[in-house]
């Protein structure tokens, strides 16, 4: 017999690039399921994080930051946002409370106009503003859209995240658990490993690299000694970028690989042997074949 009081459903996390969507998801799950970077448009695919308690199971969908598409990759990212909105029970609209309201937020609010489901406004990064700034901000957004509720919080510190979870529980529909209780993400292992490598590359390289960099895991094999062998290609668009990723004497690639390997070992709790190659693929962001391989979903 199923529990008629149990809640379950999908919550899409949307917002501008760098609003803190991935940080919030990781904070909720108390685990790393989405990569984090101060570079905008870090998240490229919708990532599901699964939060389970005795009374509810909320499946959070971390979506790419909403922005104007310039490449086929960008169009796919925005399509992922729209699909997540359509398939969700609740929308969590995340705003950086320390950044002035602009055209990007205006665009998102217009997109919300036709949505007939609860829309919660999350004012993130309240640790970076004063209490005196918060109340006028809440009043300002209240005039912009009839949000179901407004929740100020700090995704980085966890302040008020418990309140957000409580509110989400109020609006999820009744339903059974959709995933096993110990599962925190349904992202394929190879895709998650590729993201960990990309995260380290983003952290280590210059400003011109991030958007023209992609990672594809090409081999994953469990060896008899318990080591997980991982082979991956790092794609860039220009030869000059390839030189930056490799670095003098291979130093940069070694740094990227070492950081990624450590993150993988933390998550998978086993020794990792990671082999990286850097390849140039001109204009890969407009190459549908490469994009399909990067996002097997």
DRENLOPA-235088 format. One record per residue (C-alpha): x, y, z; residue number from 1. Coordinates in Angstrom, 2 decimals, m for minus. Layout:
N
+---------+---------+---------+-----+
:    east :   north :      up :   n :
+---------+---------+---------+-----+
:       X :       Y :       Z : NUM :
...
+---------+---------+---------+-----+
***
This chain:
297
+---------+---------+---------+-----+
:    east :   north :      up :   n :
+---------+---------+---------+-----+
:    0.00 :    0.00 :    0.00 :   1 :
:    1.39 :    3.40 :   m0.94 :   2 :
:    1.42 :    6.28 :    1.52 :   3 :
:   m1.25 :    8.77 :    0.42 :   4 :
:    0.56 :   11.59 :    2.22 :   5 :
:    3.92 :   11.04 :    0.49 :   6 :
:    4.96 :   13.80 :   m1.95 :   7 :
:    7.09 :   13.43 :   m5.07 :   8 :
:    7.77 :   15.45 :   m8.19 :   9 :
:   10.13 :   17.54 :  m10.28 :  10 :
:   11.49 :   21.01 :   m9.51 :  11 :
:   13.22 :   22.89 :  m12.34 :  12 :
:   15.94 :   25.31 :  m11.20 :  13 :
:   16.20 :   28.18 :  m13.69 :  14 :
:   18.00 :   31.53 :  m13.76 :  15 :
:   20.69 :   33.60 :  m15.38 :  16 :
:   24.26 :   32.27 :  m15.75 :  17 :
:   26.17 :   32.44 :  m12.45 :  18 :
:   23.04 :   32.80 :  m10.30 :  19 :
:   24.23 :   29.82 :   m8.23 :  20 :
:   21.95 :   27.02 :   m9.48 :  21 :
:   24.57 :   24.25 :   m9.34 :  22 :
:   25.79 :   25.45 :   m5.93 :  23 :
:   22.23 :   25.26 :   m4.62 :  24 :
:   21.73 :   21.73 :   m5.96 :  25 :
:   24.98 :   20.52 :   m4.38 :  26 :
:   24.03 :   22.19 :   m1.08 :  27 :
:   20.59 :   20.54 :   m1.02 :  28 :
:   22.05 :   17.08 :   m1.68 :  29 :
:   25.11 :   17.62 :    0.52 :  30 :
:   27.07 :   16.08 :   m2.35 :  31 :
:   28.65 :   17.15 :   m5.61 :  32 :
:   26.45 :   16.25 :   m8.56 :  33 :
:   26.92 :   19.43 :  m10.62 :  34 :
:   30.17 :   21.23 :  m11.41 :  35 :
:   30.63 :   24.78 :  m10.16 :  36 :
:   32.63 :   27.60 :  m11.72 :  37 :
:   32.72 :   31.39 :  m11.63 :  38 :
:   32.64 :   31.27 :  m15.45 :  39 :
:   29.14 :   31.87 :  m16.87 :  40 :
:   27.23 :   29.11 :  m18.72 :  41 :
:   29.10 :   26.33 :  m16.92 :  42 :
:   26.10 :   23.97 :  m16.87 :  43 :
:   25.34 :   22.75 :  m20.42 :  44 :
:   22.89 :   19.89 :  m19.87 :  45 :
:   19.99 :   19.46 :  m17.47 :  46 :
:   21.26 :   17.53 :  m14.44 :  47 :
:   18.94 :   15.72 :  m12.07 :  48 :
:   19.62 :   15.65 :   m8.35 :  49 :
:   17.40 :   13.49 :   m6.15 :  50 :
:   16.52 :   14.57 :   m2.60 :  51 :
:   14.72 :   11.94 :   m0.53 :  52 :
:   13.17 :   12.00 :    2.94 :  53 :
:   10.54 :    9.79 :    4.56 :  54 :
:    7.78 :   12.16 :    3.48 :  55 :
:    8.93 :   13.33 :    0.04 :  56 :
:   11.19 :   12.84 :   m2.94 :  57 :
:   12.05 :   15.97 :   m4.89 :  58 :
:   13.87 :   15.58 :   m8.20 :  59 :
:   15.72 :   18.83 :   m8.88 :  60 :
:   16.64 :   19.67 :  m12.47 :  61 :
:   19.67 :   21.97 :  m12.67 :  62 :
:   19.33 :   23.76 :  m16.00 :  63 :
:   21.79 :   25.80 :  m18.09 :  64 :
:   21.80 :   29.54 :  m17.44 :  65 :
:   19.27 :   31.35 :  m19.64 :  66 :
:   21.03 :   33.46 :  m22.27 :  67 :
:   20.75 :   34.51 :  m25.92 :  68 :
:   21.89 :   31.63 :  m28.18 :  69 :
:   24.91 :   32.21 :  m30.44 :  70 :
:   25.74 :   28.64 :  m31.47 :  71 :
:   23.97 :   25.33 :  m31.96 :  72 :
:   25.27 :   24.37 :  m28.50 :  73 :
:   23.51 :   27.42 :  m27.01 :  74 :
:   20.26 :   26.49 :  m28.78 :  75 :
:   20.46 :   22.98 :  m27.34 :  76 :
:   21.07 :   24.43 :  m23.88 :  77 :
:   17.98 :   26.64 :  m24.13 :  78 :
:   15.95 :   23.70 :  m25.45 :  79 :
:   17.00 :   21.78 :  m22.32 :  80 :
:   15.66 :   24.64 :  m20.16 :  81 :
:   12.30 :   24.63 :  m21.97 :  82 :
:   12.00 :   20.85 :  m21.68 :  83 :
:   12.74 :   21.04 :  m17.95 :  84 :
:   10.11 :   23.75 :  m17.44 :  85 :
:    7.51 :   21.73 :  m19.33 :  86 :
:    8.19 :   18.56 :  m17.33 :  87 :
:    8.38 :   20.08 :  m13.86 :  88 :
:    5.80 :   20.37 :  m11.08 :  89 :
:    7.46 :   23.44 :   m9.52 :  90 :
:    9.72 :   26.14 :  m10.92 :  91 :
:   12.53 :   27.56 :   m8.77 :  92 :
:   13.67 :   30.85 :  m10.27 :  93 :
:   17.06 :   31.70 :   m8.83 :  94 :
:   18.25 :   35.32 :   m8.77 :  95 :
:   21.60 :   36.72 :   m7.66 :  96 :
:   20.42 :   39.29 :   m5.11 :  97 :
:   23.77 :   41.09 :   m5.32 :  98 :
:   23.41 :   41.82 :   m9.06 :  99 :
:   21.23 :   44.69 :  m10.36 : 100 :
:   18.02 :   43.77 :  m12.21 : 101 :
:   18.63 :   43.84 :  m15.97 : 102 :
:   17.39 :   42.68 :  m19.36 : 103 :
:   18.26 :   39.07 :  m18.61 : 104 :
:   15.92 :   38.93 :  m15.59 : 105 :
:   13.25 :   40.84 :  m17.55 : 106 :
:   13.47 :   38.20 :  m20.30 : 107 :
:   13.07 :   35.31 :  m17.84 : 108 :
:   10.07 :   36.91 :  m16.13 : 109 :
:    8.38 :   37.29 :  m19.54 : 110 :
:    9.02 :   33.58 :  m20.17 : 111 :
:    7.28 :   32.75 :  m16.89 : 112 :
:    4.08 :   34.56 :  m17.91 : 113 :
:    2.31 :   31.50 :  m19.33 : 114 :
:    3.40 :   29.00 :  m16.66 : 115 :
:    0.50 :   27.48 :  m14.72 : 116 :
:    2.42 :   25.89 :  m11.85 : 117 :
:    3.97 :   27.18 :   m8.62 : 118 :
:    6.90 :   29.54 :   m9.28 : 119 :
:    9.13 :   30.13 :   m6.25 : 120 :
:   11.53 :   33.07 :   m6.41 : 121 :
:   14.81 :   32.30 :   m4.68 : 122 :
:   16.88 :   35.36 :   m3.82 : 123 :
:   20.35 :   33.82 :   m3.61 : 124 :
:   23.60 :   35.22 :   m2.17 : 125 :
:   21.91 :   37.12 :    0.68 : 126 :
:   25.22 :   36.83 :    2.53 : 127 :
:   26.53 :   39.48 :    0.11 : 128 :
:   23.85 :   42.11 :    0.86 : 129 :
:   22.58 :   43.81 :    4.02 : 130 :
:   19.18 :   43.11 :    5.67 : 131 :
:   18.22 :   46.69 :    4.76 : 132 :
:   18.71 :   45.87 :    1.07 : 133 :
:   16.67 :   42.67 :    1.20 : 134 :
:   13.18 :   44.01 :    1.97 : 135 :
:   13.11 :   46.50 :   m0.96 : 136 :
:   14.37 :   43.71 :   m3.23 : 137 :
:   11.51 :   41.44 :   m2.20 : 138 :
:    9.02 :   44.27 :   m2.79 : 139 :
:   10.56 :   45.01 :   m6.21 : 140 :
:   10.21 :   41.41 :   m7.43 : 141 :
:    6.71 :   41.15 :   m5.97 : 142 :
:    5.68 :   43.89 :   m8.39 : 143 :
:    7.34 :   42.14 :  m11.34 : 144 :
:    5.52 :   38.79 :  m11.11 : 145 :
:    2.96 :   37.03 :   m8.85 : 146 :
:    5.44 :   34.56 :   m7.35 : 147 :
:    3.93 :   31.78 :   m5.26 : 148 :
:    6.52 :   32.46 :   m2.56 : 149 :
:    9.81 :   34.34 :   m2.22 : 150 :
:   12.63 :   32.68 :   m0.30 : 151 :
:   15.91 :   34.51 :    0.46 : 152 :
:   18.87 :   32.19 :    1.05 : 153 :
:   22.56 :   31.58 :    0.56 : 154 :
:   23.32 :   28.51 :   m1.53 : 155 :
:   27.01 :   28.77 :   m0.64 : 156 :
:   26.57 :   28.75 :    3.15 : 157 :
:   23.29 :   26.82 :    3.31 : 158 :
:   21.47 :   29.63 :    5.13 : 159 :
:   17.67 :   29.17 :    4.84 : 160 :
:   17.99 :   26.17 :    2.46 : 161 :
:   16.02 :   24.09 :    4.99 : 162 :
:   13.18 :   26.60 :    4.67 : 163 :
:   13.24 :   26.20 :    0.88 : 164 :
:   12.93 :   22.41 :    1.21 : 165 :
:   10.02 :   22.83 :    3.60 : 166 :
:    8.22 :   25.11 :    1.11 : 167 :
:    8.90 :   22.74 :   m1.80 : 168 :
:    7.30 :   19.93 :    0.22 : 169 :
:    4.15 :   22.03 :    0.49 : 170 :
:    3.76 :   22.33 :   m3.28 : 171 :
:    4.86 :   18.93 :   m4.59 : 172 :
:    1.97 :   16.67 :   m5.66 : 173 :
:    1.21 :   13.47 :   m3.79 : 174 :
:    3.00 :   10.48 :   m5.23 : 175 :
:    5.36 :    7.55 :   m4.57 : 176 :
:    9.15 :    7.51 :   m4.64 : 177 :
:   10.34 :    7.54 :   m8.24 : 178 :
:   13.98 :    6.59 :   m7.50 : 179 :
:   15.69 :    4.37 :   m4.88 : 180 :
:   16.13 :    6.29 :   m1.59 : 181 :
:   19.95 :    6.16 :   m1.72 : 182 :
:   20.19 :    7.53 :   m5.28 : 183 :
:   21.22 :   11.20 :   m5.56 : 184 :
:   21.56 :   11.57 :   m9.34 : 185 :
:   20.67 :    9.75 :  m12.55 : 186 :
:   23.45 :   11.36 :  m14.56 : 187 :
:   25.49 :    8.72 :  m16.48 : 188 :
:   28.90 :    8.03 :  m14.90 : 189 :
:   30.83 :    8.93 :  m18.06 : 190 :
:   29.05 :   12.24 :  m18.42 : 191 :
:   29.70 :   13.12 :  m14.78 : 192 :
:   33.39 :   12.25 :  m15.15 : 193 :
:   33.61 :   14.45 :  m18.27 : 194 :
:   32.07 :   17.30 :  m16.29 : 195 :
:   34.61 :   16.91 :  m13.47 : 196 :
:   37.44 :   17.17 :  m16.02 : 197 :
:   35.82 :   20.25 :  m17.59 : 198 :
:   35.45 :   21.84 :  m14.17 : 199 :
:   39.20 :   21.52 :  m13.53 : 200 :
:   39.99 :   22.91 :  m17.00 : 201 :
:   37.71 :   25.90 :  m16.39 : 202 :
:   39.42 :   26.60 :  m13.08 : 203 :
:   42.91 :   26.39 :  m14.54 : 204 :
:   42.69 :   28.21 :  m17.87 : 205 :
:   42.27 :   31.68 :  m19.31 : 206 :
:   39.09 :   33.60 :  m20.10 : 207 :
:   39.03 :   32.71 :  m23.81 : 208 :
:   38.93 :   28.97 :  m23.18 : 209 :
:   35.69 :   28.15 :  m21.24 : 210 :
:   32.98 :   28.27 :  m23.91 : 211 :
:   35.13 :   26.64 :  m26.58 : 212 :
:   36.07 :   23.67 :  m24.39 : 213 :
:   34.33 :   20.30 :  m24.20 : 214 :
:   35.19 :   16.91 :  m22.71 : 215 :
:   34.17 :   13.46 :  m23.87 : 216 :
:   35.01 :   10.27 :  m21.95 : 217 :
:   35.97 :    7.70 :  m24.59 : 218 :
:   36.77 :    4.69 :  m22.39 : 219 :
:   35.79 :    3.52 :  m18.92 : 220 :
:   37.07 :    0.18 :  m17.63 : 221 :
:   37.30 :   m1.44 :  m14.22 : 222 :
:   40.67 :   m3.17 :  m13.88 : 223 :
:   41.26 :   m6.38 :  m11.91 : 224 :
:   43.23 :   m4.49 :   m9.23 : 225 :
:   40.15 :   m2.34 :   m8.42 : 226 :
:   41.39 :    0.71 :  m10.34 : 227 :
:   38.98 :    2.49 :  m12.65 : 228 :
:   40.63 :    3.36 :  m15.97 : 229 :
:   39.25 :    6.53 :  m17.57 : 230 :
:   40.24 :    7.86 :  m20.98 : 231 :
:   38.95 :   11.25 :  m22.15 : 232 :
:   39.37 :   13.77 :  m24.93 : 233 :
:   39.40 :   17.51 :  m24.27 : 234 :
:   38.15 :   19.39 :  m27.34 : 235 :
:   39.04 :   23.00 :  m28.17 : 236 :
:   38.36 :   25.06 :  m31.29 : 237 :
:   41.81 :   26.47 :  m32.07 : 238 :
:   45.41 :   25.22 :  m32.02 : 239 :
:   46.38 :   28.15 :  m29.77 : 240 :
:   43.82 :   26.93 :  m27.19 : 241 :
:   45.28 :   23.43 :  m27.41 : 242 :
:   48.65 :   24.86 :  m26.42 : 243 :
:   47.10 :   26.60 :  m23.41 : 244 :
:   45.39 :   23.42 :  m22.20 : 245 :
:   48.56 :   21.34 :  m22.55 : 246 :
:   50.84 :   24.02 :  m21.09 : 247 :
:   54.62 :   24.18 :  m21.06 : 248 :
:   55.99 :   20.65 :  m20.93 : 249 :
:   52.45 :   19.35 :  m20.36 : 250 :
:   52.23 :   21.12 :  m16.97 : 251 :
:   48.70 :   22.52 :  m17.42 : 252 :
:   47.27 :   19.19 :  m18.60 : 253 :
:   48.91 :   17.49 :  m15.63 : 254 :
:   47.27 :   20.00 :  m13.26 : 255 :
:   43.85 :   19.47 :  m14.86 : 256 :
:   44.23 :   15.70 :  m14.76 : 257 :
:   45.42 :   15.61 :  m11.16 : 258 :
:   42.52 :   17.77 :   m9.94 : 259 :
:   39.94 :   15.75 :  m11.89 : 260 :
:   41.37 :   12.44 :  m10.68 : 261 :
:   41.15 :   13.56 :   m7.05 : 262 :
:   37.49 :   14.62 :   m7.49 : 263 :
:   36.65 :   11.29 :   m9.15 : 264 :
:   38.33 :    9.29 :   m6.39 : 265 :
:   36.34 :   11.20 :   m3.76 : 266 :
:   33.06 :   10.46 :   m5.53 : 267 :
:   33.63 :    6.88 :   m6.68 : 268 :
:   35.71 :    5.82 :   m3.66 : 269 :
:   38.27 :    3.88 :   m5.69 : 270 :
:   41.66 :    4.51 :   m7.34 : 271 :
:   41.38 :    6.27 :  m10.72 : 272 :
:   43.83 :    6.09 :  m13.61 : 273 :
:   43.01 :    9.05 :  m15.86 : 274 :
:   44.43 :    9.51 :  m19.36 : 275 :
:   43.71 :   12.81 :  m21.11 : 276 :
:   44.20 :   13.85 :  m24.74 : 277 :
:   43.65 :   17.32 :  m26.21 : 278 :
:   42.15 :   17.63 :  m29.69 : 279 :
:   41.28 :   20.57 :  m31.93 : 280 :
:   37.83 :   20.51 :  m33.54 : 281 :
:   37.14 :   23.79 :  m35.32 : 282 :
:   33.67 :   25.21 :  m34.62 : 283 :
:   32.58 :   22.13 :  m32.63 : 284 :
:   29.80 :   24.18 :  m30.98 : 285 :
:   27.98 :   24.12 :  m34.34 : 286 :
:   28.77 :   20.44 :  m35.06 : 287 :
:   25.63 :   18.36 :  m34.40 : 288 :
:   27.61 :   15.08 :  m34.49 : 289 :
:   29.97 :   16.15 :  m31.69 : 290 :
:   27.12 :   17.68 :  m29.68 : 291 :
:   25.17 :   14.40 :  m29.81 : 292 :
:   28.18 :   12.53 :  m28.43 : 293 :
:   28.66 :   15.10 :  m25.67 : 294 :
:   25.04 :   14.77 :  m24.55 : 295 :
:   23.99 :   11.12 :  m24.99 : 296 :
:   20.62 :   11.77 :  m23.28 : 297 :
+---------+---------+---------+-----+
***
